Amino acid sequence: QKLSPLPTRGPTSGPPISTMSMPRSLLVVLGTLLGQSRFAESHQEHPIISTVNYTDVYDGALLVGRLAIPHDASSSDPRPAAVIFPDWDGVNEYEQKRAEMLAEELGYVALAADVFGGGMEVELIEDRVAQITLYRGNLTLSNARVSAAIGLVNDLEEVDSSKGVAVLGYCFGGTLVLNHALSGSDEAVATVAFHGSLDAVTKDMNQTVKSNVLIISGGEDSMDSTKSVVDMERALNHGNATWELSRYSDVEHGFTVFGSGSYNELVDSRSWESTKTFLMETFQEKTLESNEPSPDDVSTEEIIYSDVDGTPLKGYVSHPDNGPDLSPAVIIIPAWSGVTDQERARAYLVSELLGYVGFAADIYGEEHGLDLADMGNKITLATKYHSNVTLFVQRIKAAIVQTQAIPGVDPNKIALFGYCFGGTGVINYAMVGESEAKGIVSFHGGLSNLAPVGSKINTRMLVLSGGDDDASSQLEDLENAMELGNATWEYTRWSDVLHSFTDWGANQGWSQYNLRADARSWASAANFLDEIFSDKVDTDMLTDMPTDMP
């Protein structure tokens, strides 16, 4: 029988619960590639908030959740559903706020679920430890709590149960939902863990993982060690899971908890937006579309320049239409085939979609006369530059000098995008301590030819990696190196993604285009650029975020 619980209080009073607005360039990218939930409205009314009692049939525990239902959801217009599982102090206003945000921003039915029973909020540290120890040590009990909450929302008349249910967990709740996924349950179609205490996750259940999994982790989280991240990847791969994992430097446990000492506005905002697009994809509200431009649309201008050693180089620049007097610039460092139509198209997309000057840079110079369709020539040239980091970085610096001289470029706002061979190059540029570029982004850059870290890494780093390309142990080594250089870094990895995942034409062997990774990596890179070029967290992005609980 369908349930429609009566609210114990009416719609929330006071000002609307606002959504987070993304920077302009990322809005363009997400709008193009992902779109908006068809249920979301720009000025949606408050969701209806109710307290709902339900029972876990496993042990008869009475549970008390907090339910947020969009004001216009009904049996004739049912919605996807999401369940939020709490951190170690039990379900409270924080989880309710997250449920309201999902209902308002995405138009989903959202339940802040009870785990400990009776809607209990746990105040004393020793009681919190006792509770989480109990549930971490009894997977049958913890999975039963997840099942009870999923069963509740599936029976609501406002829920489209054919879509499946998403589960989101914070801290202890993150451990809970990851254990539920690793146990092989098919009850959830999407699993999201925020600072989910990966050290505590049971990783040896050896079951097929049927839920799509998103994990967001802090590099300074004492409960998410680098080893636990590597082990988590291996467990998910063993379960043949579809997963995505993002990790951020200098971010502590509890980074999403409004008003806490460890709250990180930037990573909270980034992870929340990533979660929303992840859910939209899982619920198949929008389909991903490639941003590959038509060759006829790609407009670039050839520029001849030289390295300091006199080597002639040839690059291509693309200017944004109606841009400011001075624009930031993004330099594309090419894959091992040199500057091709692919690099020119990426430079064009930088100007067309992001509003920056795009410059496709040359690395090989006069050696470009070799036939780069020949695999042997590619290997010869790539080996030469991988083994001579000084020369590789010198060519990158030549591209920076040339880009800074392009009319309309702000010389103090330069970033590097590197693809494959070029991805390794831009990582090495950062590793040796160069600082002319404010940030580097490596797309499927090989991680086996990296330079040793200099005294300090001076540019921000974003590494975007295929889970079936770079070994997780290589990411572990890279993270340790970035930490040694005191870098500000982040990385994201995707399961079932091979090398060259952004190359629209790659379809052979270990080089395979992947639409999901291409779209999400481009959006991540766009957001990264907004941050480094603003020199601060985008205030517009954070204005509407709650800073503390009512």
Secondary structure, 3 states (H helix, E strand, C coil): CCECCCCCCCCCCCCCCCCCCCCHHHHHHHHHHCCCCCCCCCCCCCCEEEEEEEEECCCCEEEEEEEEECCCCECCECECEEEEECCCCCCCHHHHHHHHHHHHHHCCEEEECCCCCCCCCCCCHHHHHHHHHHHHCCHHHHHHHHHHHHHHHHCECCECHHHCEEEEEECHHHHHHHHHHHCCCCCEEEEEEECCCHHHCCCCCCCCCCCEEEEEEECCCCCCCHHHHHHHHHHHHHCCCCEEEEEECCCCCCCCCCCCCCCCHHHHHHHHHHHHHHHHHHCCCCCCCCCCCCCCCCCCEEEEEECCCCCEEEEEEECCCCCCCCEEEEEEECCCCCCCHHHHHHHHHHHHHHCCEEEECCCCHHHHHCCCCCHHHHHHHHHHHHHCHHHHHHHHHHHHHHHHCCCCEEEEEEEEEEECHHHHHHHHHHHCCCCCCCEEEEECCCCCCCCCCCCCCCCEEEEEEECCCCCHHHHHHHHHHHHHCCCCEEEEEECCCCECCCCCCCEECCEECCHHHHHHHHHHHHHHHHHHHHCCCCHHHHCCCCCCCC
